Amino acid sequence: MKKLSVKLGLLFLSILFGLETTMFFFLHSTLVESRVEEELIALQTRGNSHRDILEKHFDENTISHVALMESEANTDVVITNTNNEILGASVDSSLIQRYIEKPTISSEREGKTIGDNWKEEDYISTVSPIEQNGVLIGHVYMFQDTAWIQSLISRLNEQFLIAGFVAVIFTITIIIFLSKALAKPLIKMKEATSQISSGDFSVSLPKTGDDELGDLARSIQLLAGDLNYLREERSEFLSSISHELRTPLTYIKGYADIVQKRNLSPEERNQYLSIILEETNRLSDMVKNLFDLAKIDKNTFDIIKKPIDLNEFMNKIETKFSPAFAEKGMQLSVSCPESIILSADGSRLEQIIFNLLDNAIKYSSAGDKTTVEVSRTKKHVIIRINDSGRGISEEELPFIFNRFYRVDKSRARALGGTGLGLAIVKELVHAHGGTISVFSREGDGTEFEIFLREKRKDENNTFG
């Protein structure tokens, strides 16, 4: 009883057997009652026909002729006067005397049934009144042996038993195939989920069509793929973290040993301490970024939206970052129309633009130019950050928002960075309900395009 196919089969069999039994019983009862009713109607009609003849000629010859006619049929007739004295009969009167002695309650013109208990009586019977000039002069009793009806019902029962047996066999066969057809994919899915729970995500489920089972199979297959991707991403993430943390820690430890153990001149000591400070800052930034990503993953990253005048906001961005560009011999140009009010978290929006401008500085050369342009549509504010730096190859574009992914495969310290900046940018943009896309060509610069909704109700939101 542990197998699903057996449980489904027994359930279907119980339901269908109950339905079939009820339907067969109802159909059998209906057919039997209908057949007996037909015999009674035919018997009454035959009696009314004899009655019509006798009303025209109610004499001994006509009575004998009617009795003779019925003696050759499978029905019998008895003709009586008003005192229930038998005037003529096609059957031994001793066999039907007790039916004739039953009082006739009324003299309905169309007659009536006086015996329809075919299961227990020897005959079913009807009576038709004989009238002349509106005066009752006798009765025509019609009889039919119930043995013939019982034989008919017996044959009908045999046919129903055969039909029922065939229906049960056919039903059981269908249920076996149906239960297996339903249970087999479910068993496969159960095995697949057990495989997934054990850490093996290489599951393969057969296609079962476009029904609910097919949707479930595709969902399990998709879940396995997503879990496999997450496992690989986690492994890569941990590997990247260990690498990224080991590098600055190695520098810090190495130069700290040098400063501690060697007799250095003040200039050398300051040089090594500067390197230690630089690597400590890199390490601190990385840990901060990792904490930010951890908060995002746990849906505890606060996005506190307030109305921001973008023109004023962008002017502050230009003032803050222009010296960094000038120091590298690069240009920064910021343009934003007036009267654009955006509901956003100011510090997080500044973090988004800071990371993108920081990338522009790292991957551009002296003389290159970076522009920040703000425009609007009916529903969106668009922020475009375009630089004329080295650009990104087409093969690398799909991966630049991945955590710890850096275009510079050598991870040269000269470029700095942890490979987390763009991942955080993407999450922050999504937290604001916006989208970010990138367009670039190697050697031809890069453009980031951010879409944010302009009209939003003032509210405090928690990311997630």
C-alpha positions as CSV (number, residue, x, y, z in Angstrom):
1,M,0.0,0.0,0.0
2,K,3.0,2.2,0.0
3,K,3.1,2.5,-3.8
4,L,1.3,5.6,-5.2
5,S,0.2,3.7,-8.3
6,V,-1.6,1.1,-6.0
7,K,-3.3,3.8,-4.0
8,L,-4.4,5.7,-7.1
9,G,-5.6,2.5,-8.7
10,L,-7.7,1.5,-5.6
11,L,-9.1,5.0,-5.3
12,F,-10.1,5.1,-9.0
13,L,-11.5,1.6,-8.8
14,S,-13.6,2.3,-5.7
15,I,-15.0,5.5,-7.3
16,L,-15.7,4.0,-10.7
17,F,-17.0,0.7,-9.3
18,G,-19.4,2.6,-7.1
19,L,-20.6,4.8,-10.1
20,E,-20.9,1.8,-12.4
21,T,-22.9,-0.2,-9.8
22,T,-25.2,2.7,-9.2
23,M,-25.7,3.3,-12.9
24,F,-26.3,-0.4,-13.7
25,F,-28.8,-0.8,-10.8
26,F,-30.7,2.3,-11.9
27,L,-30.6,1.3,-15.6
28,H,-31.7,-2.3,-14.7
29,S,-34.6,-1.1,-12.6
30,T,-35.7,1.4,-15.2
31,L,-35.6,-1.2,-18.0
32,V,-37.5,-3.8,-15.9
33,E,-40.2,-1.4,-14.9
34,S,-40.5,0.0,-18.4
35,R,-40.8,-3.5,-19.9
36,V,-43.5,-4.6,-17.4
37,E,-45.3,-1.3,-18.0
38,E,-45.3,-2.0,-21.7
39,E,-46.7,-5.5,-21.2
40,L,-49.5,-4.1,-19.0
41,I,-50.3,-1.4,-21.6
42,A,-50.4,-4.0,-24.3
43,L,-52.6,-6.2,-22.2
44,Q,-55.0,-3.4,-21.4
45,T,-55.1,-2.4,-25.1
46,R,-56.0,-6.0,-26.1
47,G,-58.7,-6.1,-23.4
48,N,-60.1,-2.8,-24.6
49,S,-60.3,-4.1,-28.2
50,H,-62.3,-7.2,-27.0
51,R,-64.5,-4.8,-25.0
52,D,-65.3,-2.7,-28.1
53,I,-66.4,-5.8,-30.0
54,L,-68.5,-7.2,-27.2
55,E,-70.2,-3.9,-26.7
56,K,-71.5,-4.2,-30.3
57,H,-72.4,-7.9,-30.0
58,F,-72.7,-9.1,-26.5
59,D,-73.9,-12.6,-27.2
60,E,-72.8,-16.2,-26.7
61,N,-71.2,-16.5,-30.2
62,T,-69.1,-13.4,-29.9
63,I,-68.0,-14.3,-26.4
64,S,-67.0,-17.8,-27.6
65,H,-65.2,-16.3,-30.5
66,V,-63.2,-13.9,-28.3
67,A,-62.3,-16.7,-25.9
68,L,-61.2,-18.9,-28.9
69,M,-59.0,-16.2,-30.2
70,E,-57.1,-15.8,-26.9
71,S,-56.7,-19.5,-26.5
72,E,-54.2,-19.4,-29.3
73,A,-52.3,-16.4,-27.9
74,N,-49.9,-16.1,-25.0
75,T,-52.5,-14.1,-23.1
76,D,-55.9,-15.2,-21.7
77,V,-59.3,-13.6,-21.4
78,V,-62.2,-14.0,-19.1
79,I,-65.6,-12.4,-19.8
80,T,-68.0,-11.9,-16.9
81,N,-71.3,-10.3,-16.3
82,T,-71.9,-7.7,-13.6
83,N,-72.2,-10.4,-11.0
84,N,-68.7,-11.7,-11.8
85,E,-70.2,-14.9,-13.3
86,I,-67.9,-16.2,-16.0
87,L,-69.6,-16.2,-19.4
88,G,-66.5,-17.2,-21.4
89,A,-62.8,-17.9,-20.8
90,S,-59.7,-19.1,-22.7
91,V,-58.2,-20.5,-19.5
92,D,-59.2,-22.9,-16.7
93,S,-61.4,-20.7,-14.5
94,S,-60.0,-22.3,-11.3
95,L,-56.6,-20.8,-12.0
96,I,-57.9,-17.2,-12.2
97,Q,-61.0,-17.3,-10.1
98,R,-59.4,-15.4,-7.2
99,Y,-58.5,-12.5,-9.5
100,I,-62.0,-12.3,-10.8
101,E,-63.5,-12.3,-7.3
102,K,-61.5,-9.1,-6.5
103,P,-64.0,-6.3,-6.5
104,T,-63.7,-3.7,-9.2
105,I,-63.6,-0.4,-7.5
106,S,-64.7,1.6,-10.5
107,S,-65.8,1.2,-14.1
108,E,-63.3,3.4,-15.8
109,R,-63.9,3.5,-19.5
110,E,-60.2,2.8,-20.4
111,G,-60.0,0.0,-17.8
112,K,-57.3,-0.5,-15.2
113,T,-54.6,-2.8,-13.9
114,I,-55.8,-5.1,-11.2
115,G,-52.6,-7.2,-10.8
116,D,-49.0,-6.1,-11.5
117,N,-47.0,-8.1,-8.9
118,W,-45.1,-10.1,-11.5
119,K,-42.4,-11.2,-8.9
120,E,-44.8,-13.1,-6.6
121,E,-48.1,-13.7,-8.6
122,D,-48.7,-16.1,-11.4
123,Y,-50.4,-13.5,-13.6
124,I,-50.5,-9.8,-14.3
125,S,-54.0,-8.7,-15.2
126,T,-56.2,-5.8,-16.4
127,V,-60.0,-5.3,-16.5
128,S,-62.1,-3.3,-19.0
129,P,-65.8,-2.5,-18.5
130,I,-68.4,-3.5,-21.0
131,E,-71.2,-1.0,-21.4
132,Q,-74.3,-0.7,-23.6
133,N,-76.2,2.6,-23.7
134,G,-74.2,3.8,-20.7
135,V,-75.1,0.8,-18.6
136,L,-72.5,-1.6,-17.2
137,I,-73.2,-5.1,-18.4
138,G,-69.9,-7.0,-17.7
139,H,-66.2,-7.0,-17.7
140,V,-63.3,-8.2,-19.8
141,Y,-60.4,-9.6,-17.8
142,M,-57.1,-10.0,-19.5
143,F,-54.3,-12.2,-18.0
144,Q,-50.7,-12.9,-18.9
145,D,-48.5,-15.6,-17.3
146,T,-45.7,-13.9,-15.3
147,A,-43.4,-16.9,-16.1
148,W,-42.9,-15.3,-19.5
149,I,-42.0,-11.9,-17.9
150,Q,-39.7,-13.5,-15.4
151,S,-37.9,-15.4,-18.2
152,L,-37.5,-12.0,-20.0
153,I,-36.1,-10.4,-16.9
154,S,-33.8,-13.4,-16.3
155,R,-32.4,-12.9,-19.8
156,L,-32.0,-9.2,-19.2
157,N,-30.2,-10.0,-15.9
158,E,-27.8,-12.3,-17.7
159,Q,-27.0,-9.6,-20.3
160,F,-26.5,-7.1,-17.5
161,L,-24.1,-9.4,-15.7
162,I,-22.1,-10.0,-18.8
163,A,-22.0,-6.2,-19.5
164,G,-21.1,-5.5,-15.9
165,F,-18.3,-8.1,-16.0
166,V,-16.9,-6.7,-19.2
167,A,-17.2,-3.1,-17.8
168,V,-15.3,-4.1,-14.6
169,I,-12.5,-5.8,-16.6
170,F,-12.3,-2.8,-18.9
171,T,-12.3,-0.4,-16.0
172,I,-9.6,-2.3,-14.1
173,T,-7.4,-2.4,-17.2
174,I,-7.8,1.4,-17.8
175,I,-7.2,2.1,-14.1
176,I,-4.0,0.1,-14.2
177,F,-2.6,2.0,-17.2
178,L,-4.0,5.3,-15.9
179,S,-2.6,5.0,-12.4
180,K,0.8,4.0,-13.8
181,A,0.7,6.8,-16.3
182,L,0.0,9.3,-13.4
183,A,2.3,7.7,-10.9
184,K,5.4,7.1,-13.1
185,P,6.2,10.8,-13.6
186,L,5.5,11.6,-10.0
187,I,7.8,8.8,-8.9
188,K,10.5,10.2,-11.3
189,M,10.0,13.6,-9.7
190,K,10.3,12.2,-6.2
191,E,13.5,10.5,-7.2
192,A,14.8,13.7,-8.7
193,T,14.0,15.7,-5.6
194,S,15.8,13.1,-3.5
195,Q,18.8,13.4,-5.9
196,I,18.7,17.2,-5.5
197,S,18.5,16.9,-1.6
198,S,21.6,14.7,-1.7
199,G,23.5,17.5,-3.6
200,D,23.3,16.0,-7.1
201,F,21.8,18.6,-9.4
202,S,22.3,16.7,-12.7
203,V,18.7,15.6,-12.8
204,S,16.9,14.9,-16.1
205,L,13.1,14.5,-16.2
206,P,11.1,13.2,-19.2
207,K,8.7,15.6,-21.0
208,T,5.1,14.9,-19.9
209,G,3.3,17.5,-22.0
210,D,1.8,20.9,-21.3
211,D,-0.3,19.9,-18.3
212,E,0.3,20.4,-14.6
213,L,2.7,17.4,-14.4
214,G,4.7,18.9,-17.2
215,D,4.8,22.3,-15.4
216,L,5.9,20.5,-12.2
217,A,8.7,18.6,-14.0
218,R,9.9,21.8,-15.7
219,S,9.9,23.6,-12.3
220,I,12.0,20.8,-10.7
221,Q,14.4,20.8,-13.6
222,L,14.7,24.6,-13.4
223,L,15.2,24.4,-9.6
224,A,18.0,21.9,-10.1
225,G,19.6,24.2,-12.6
226,D,19.3,27.2,-10.3
227,L,20.7,25.3,-7.3
228,N,23.6,24.0,-9.4
229,Y,24.3,27.6,-10.5
230,L,24.1,28.9,-7.0
231,R,26.5,26.1,-5.8
232,E,29.0,27.0,-8.5
233,E,28.6,30.7,-7.8
234,R,29.0,30.1,-4.1
235,S,32.2,28.1,-4.7
236,E,33.5,30.8,-7.1
237,F,32.5,33.4,-4.6
238,L,34.3,31.8,-1.7
239,S,37.4,31.2,-3.9
240,S,37.3,34.9,-5.0
241,I,36.9,36.1,-1.4
242,S,39.8,34.0,-0.2
243,H,42.0,35.4,-3.0
244,E,40.9,39.0,-2.6
245,L,41.4,38.9,1.2
246,R,44.7,37.0,1.0
247,T,46.3,39.6,-1.3
248,P,46.1,42.7,0.9
249,L,46.7,40.6,4.0
250,T,49.9,39.3,2.5
251,Y,51.1,42.8,1.7
252,I,50.2,44.0,5.2
253,K,51.9,41.1,6.9
254,G,55.0,41.3,4.7
255,Y,55.6,45.0,5.0
256,A,54.8,45.0,8.7
257,D,57.5,42.4,9.2
258,I,59.9,44.5,7.2
259,V,59.1,47.6,9.3
260,Q,59.4,45.7,12.5
261,K,62.6,43.7,11.9
262,R,64.8,46.0,9.8
263,N,66.5,49.2,10.6
264,L,65.0,51.4,8.0
265,S,65.4,55.1,7.2
266,P,62.5,57.3,7.9
267,E,61.8,57.6,4.2
268,E,61.7,53.8,3.7
269,R,59.6,53.3,6.8
270,N,57.1,55.9,5.6
271,Q,57.0,54.2,2.2
272,Y,56.2,50.8,3.7
273,L,53.7,52.3,6.1
274,S,51.9,54.0,3.2
275,I,51.6,50.6,1.4
276,I,50.3,49.0,4.6
277,L,47.7,51.9,5.0
278,E,46.7,51.5,1.3
279,E,46.2,47.8,1.6
280,T,44.3,48.3,4.9
281,N,42.0,50.7,3.2
282,R,41.4,48.2,0.3
283,L,40.7,45.5,2.8
284,S,38.3,47.8,4.7
285,D,36.5,48.7,1.5
286,M,36.1,45.1,0.6
287,V,34.7,44.1,3.9
288,K,32.3,47.0,3.8
289,N,31.1,45.9,0.3
290,L,30.8,42.3,1.4
291,F,28.6,43.5,4.3
292,D,26.5,45.5,1.9
293,L,26.0,42.4,-0.3
294,A,25.2,40.3,2.7
295,K,22.5,42.7,3.7
296,I,21.1,42.7,0.2
297,D,21.0,38.9,0.1
298,K,19.2,38.8,3.5
299,N,16.7,41.5,2.4
300,T,17.7,43.8,5.2
301,F,19.2,46.5,3.1
302,D,17.4,49.8,3.8
303,I,16.4,52.1,1.0
304,I,15.0,55.3,2.4
305,K,13.4,57.3,-0.4
306,K,13.0,61.0,-0.3
307,P,12.4,63.6,-3.0
308,I,15.7,64.7,-4.6
309,D,16.2,67.7,-6.8
310,L,18.4,65.9,-9.4
311,N,19.9,69.2,-10.8
312,E,21.2,70.2,-7.4
313,F,22.3,66.6,-6.7
314,M,24.3,66.3,-9.9
315,N,26.0,69.6,-9.3
316,K,27.3,68.3,-6.0
317,I,28.5,65.1,-7.7
318,E,30.4,67.2,-10.2
319,T,32.0,69.4,-7.5
320,K,32.9,66.3,-5.5
321,F,34.5,64.2,-8.3
322,S,36.0,66.8,-10.6
323,P,39.3,67.0,-8.6
324,A,39.8,63.2,-8.9
325,F,39.4,63.4,-12.7
326,A,41.6,66.5,-13.0
327,E,44.3,64.7,-11.0
328,K,44.4,62.0,-13.6
329,G,44.3,64.4,-16.5
330,M,40.8,63.5,-17.4
331,Q,37.6,65.6,-17.9
332,L,34.2,65.2,-16.2
333,S,31.1,66.8,-17.6
334,V,27.7,66.7,-15.9
335,S,24.4,67.9,-17.3
336,C,21.0,67.7,-15.8
337,P,17.8,69.6,-16.7
338,E,16.1,71.6,-13.9
339,S,12.9,70.6,-12.2
340,I,13.5,66.9,-12.1
341,I,12.4,65.5,-8.8
342,L,13.2,61.9,-8.1
343,S,12.1,59.8,-5.1
344,A,15.3,57.9,-4.1
345,D,17.8,57.3,-1.4
346,G,20.3,60.0,-1.8
347,S,23.3,58.2,-0.2
348,R,22.6,55.1,-2.2
349,L,22.2,57.0,-5.4
350,E,25.5,58.7,-4.8
351,Q,27.1,55.3,-4.2
352,I,25.8,54.1,-7.5
353,I,27.2,57.0,-9.4
354,F,30.5,57.0,-7.4
355,N,31.1,53.3,-8.3
356,L,30.5,54.0,-12.0
357,L,32.6,57.1,-12.0
358,D,35.4,55.3,-10.1
359,N,35.3,52.6,-12.9
360,A,35.5,55.3,-15.5
361,I,38.7,56.7,-13.8
362,K,40.3,53.3,-13.5
363,Y,39.7,52.2,-17.1
364,S,40.4,55.5,-18.8
365,S,43.6,57.3,-19.7
366,A,44.8,60.9,-19.5
367,G,42.9,63.1,-21.9
368,D,39.8,60.8,-21.9
369,K,36.4,62.4,-21.1
370,T,33.5,61.1,-19.0
371,T,30.0,62.6,-19.2
372,V,27.0,62.2,-16.9
373,E,23.7,63.1,-18.6
374,V,20.3,63.1,-17.1
375,S,17.1,63.0,-19.3
376,R,13.5,62.2,-18.7
377,T,10.6,60.4,-20.4
378,K,7.0,60.4,-19.4
379,K,7.6,57.8,-16.7
380,H,11.3,57.5,-16.2
381,V,14.4,59.4,-15.4
382,I,17.4,58.2,-17.4
383,I,21.0,58.6,-16.1
384,R,23.7,57.9,-18.7
385,I,27.4,57.7,-17.7
386,N,29.7,57.6,-20.7
387,D,33.4,57.4,-20.8
388,S,35.9,57.3,-23.7
389,G,38.2,54.8,-22.0
390,R,39.5,51.4,-23.1
391,G,36.0,49.8,-23.3
392,I,34.9,46.2,-22.6
393,S,35.0,43.3,-25.1
394,E,31.7,41.8,-26.3
395,E,32.6,38.5,-24.6
396,E,33.0,40.0,-21.2
397,L,29.9,42.3,-21.2
398,P,27.4,39.7,-19.9
399,F,29.6,39.1,-16.8
400,I,30.6,42.5,-15.6
401,F,27.8,42.7,-13.0
402,N,28.9,39.3,-11.4
403,R,30.5,39.5,-8.1
404,F,34.3,39.5,-8.1
405,Y,34.4,39.7,-11.9
406,R,37.0,42.1,-13.2
407,V,37.8,42.8,-16.8
408,D,41.5,42.9,-15.9
409,K,42.2,39.1,-15.5
410,S,45.6,39.8,-14.1
411,R,44.0,41.5,-11.1
412,A,46.8,44.1,-11.2
413,R,47.0,46.2,-8.0
414,A,47.5,49.3,-10.1
415,L,43.8,49.3,-11.0
416,G,42.6,48.6,-7.5
417,G,39.0,47.5,-7.0
418,T,37.5,44.3,-5.6
419,G,35.2,43.3,-8.4
420,L,32.2,44.0,-6.1
421,G,31.4,47.6,-7.2
422,L,29.2,46.8,-10.2
423,A,27.5,44.0,-8.4
424,I,26.5,46.4,-5.7
425,V,25.4,49.0,-8.3
426,K,23.1,46.5,-10.0
427,E,21.5,45.5,-6.6
428,L,21.0,49.2,-5.6
429,V,19.4,50.1,-8.9
430,H,17.0,47.1,-8.6
431,A,16.3,48.1,-5.0
432,H,15.1,51.5,-6.3
433,G,12.8,49.6,-8.8
434,G,15.0,50.6,-11.7
435,T,17.1,48.8,-14.4
436,I,20.7,49.2,-15.5
437,S,22.3,48.3,-18.8
438,V,25.7,48.7,-20.4
439,F,26.9,49.3,-23.9
440,S,30.6,49.1,-24.8
441,R,33.1,48.3,-27.5
442,E,36.7,47.5,-26.8
443,G,38.8,50.5,-27.4
444,D,35.8,52.7,-27.9
445,G,34.5,53.6,-24.4
446,T,31.7,52.4,-22.2
447,E,28.2,53.7,-21.4
448,F,26.0,52.8,-18.5
449,E,22.3,53.6,-18.7
450,I,20.1,53.7,-15.6
451,F,16.3,53.9,-15.8
452,L,14.5,55.1,-12.6
453,R,10.8,55.9,-12.2
454,E,10.4,59.7,-11.7
455,K,7.0,59.9,-10.0
456,R,6.9,57.8,-6.9
457,K,5.1,58.4,-3.6
458,D,7.3,59.5,-0.7
459,E,7.8,56.4,1.4
460,N,10.4,54.6,3.4
461,N,11.1,51.2,1.8
462,T,13.1,48.2,3.0
463,F,14.8,46.4,0.1
464,G,13.2,43.0,-0.4
